[in-house]
C-alpha cells in the first residue's frame, strides 16, 4: 500500500507518545476467513479416523509374563527392541525415552489418550508400559 493513500480518521483516538507526530491512520478491516490453498488436480480425501482404546491395558502385562520377565531383567535391551520395531534409531532410545515412543505409537494407531497419560504411565509403571507397547505393536499396524 502506498502511504499517500492513507486517510486521516478523526474518529480514531490514538495514544500519542510525546515527541512523535500525529500519523494518519487507516481503518483496520478484520480478517473474516483465512486463505486456503489447494491443488485442484489432486484428490485429497481427508478422513478423521475415530479413536479407539488400547487393545491391551496397562496392567495386562501380567498376562504376558514372558514379556514382563524380559523387560524386568533386560530393560535396556527390551527398550531398544521396542524402538527398532517402531522404526526409531538408537539415539532416540538413549536420548528421548519412552514417553515420545508411547505418544508416537498411540498417535499412529489412533488410540485415545493424552501426553499427560503417557507421562503418567511411563513414570509410574515403566515395565508394564513397555510390555503394553510391545503387545500393541504386535496386534495392530500403524494407520498412518
N, C-alpha and C positions, 0 to 999 in steps of 0.2 A: 504494500500500500504506500501511496505517495503521501508524505507528511503534509503536503499542501491541501489534501482532501479532508484533513481533519477539521471538524467543525466544533466551535465552542458551544458547549451545552450549559446554559446558565442555570438550569435546574439541578445540575450535578454539583454536589458540595465536595470539595477536596480538602484534605488535611494538608495545608501548605506548611512546608518546612521553611524556617527562616533562611533567607539567602537564596532561595530558588524562585525563579519567575513562575507566574501563573501559566501553566501549559494548557493548550487546548486539549479537550478530551473527545473521545469517540464513544458513542453508546455501545455497550457490550451486548452482543446477542448470545444467549445461551445455546449450547450445542444440544440439539434435540435427539439426534441419533449419531452413533459412531459409524464411520465409513466401514463398509465390509467389502473386501476384495476376494473374488473367487474366480477360478478359471472355468468359463462356461463349457469348455471342451471336456473337462474331467467329470466323471460320475462319482462324486463323493457321497457315500452313504454313511452318515454318522449315526450310529445307533448306540444307545446307552444300555449296557448290559446290567440287568438287575444284580444287586449284591446278594451274596449268599453267606451262610455260616461256614465255619471251618468244618471240614469232613471229620477231623479228629480234634477233640477237646484238648485243652492244655494238660489235663491230668489223665488223658488216655495213654500217657507214656507208660503207665504201669501195666497196660495190656501188651505193650511191645517191650518185654523185658530184655531181649537181645539188644535192641537199640539203646535202652536205658543203661545197660551194663557197659556197652561200648562208649557211650557218652560220658559215663562216670569215670571209667578207668583210663580212657584215652581222649580227653576232652578236646585238645587242640587238633588231633588227627580227625576226629569226628566233625569238628567245626570246619576244618579245611575241606573235607569231602562235601560238606553242605555248600560251601562257596563254589567249589568246582562244578557241582551238579546244577547250580543256579547260573552258571556262566560267568562267574566273577573270578578275579585273579587272586593271587597270593597276597598282594599288597592290600587289597580290600579286606581280606581276612584278618591281617595283622593290624591295620590302621583303623578300619571302620567299626568292626564289631558286629554283633548280631542284630541290633535294632534296625539298621538300614536294610539288612538282608531280609528280616521278617517283614518290614514295610514293603520291600520290593515284591516278595512272594505274595503278600496279601493283595497288593495292588494289581499285579499281573493276573491273578486268578479271581479278581472281583469278589474278594471276601470282605465282609463287613468288619469294621474296626477303625481305630484311630491310632495316631502316633503315640498318644498317651498310653493306650492299652498295650502297644508294642513295647514301650519302655518298661511298663509295669511287669509284663510277662517275662521279659528278659532279665530284669533286675531281681525279681522275686523267685522265679522258677527257671533258671537258666537251662538246666538239663532237660526239663520237661518241654521247654520251648524248642530246644534243638531237636528233640525226638518228634515233636509235633510238626516242625518244618520238614523234617525228613519224610515223614509219613504223608504229608500234604503234597510234597513234590512227587512222590511215587504214585499217589492216587489221581492227581489231576494235572494236566498240562497247562501251561500258561495260555491265557486267552489273547494276549497281545503279542 
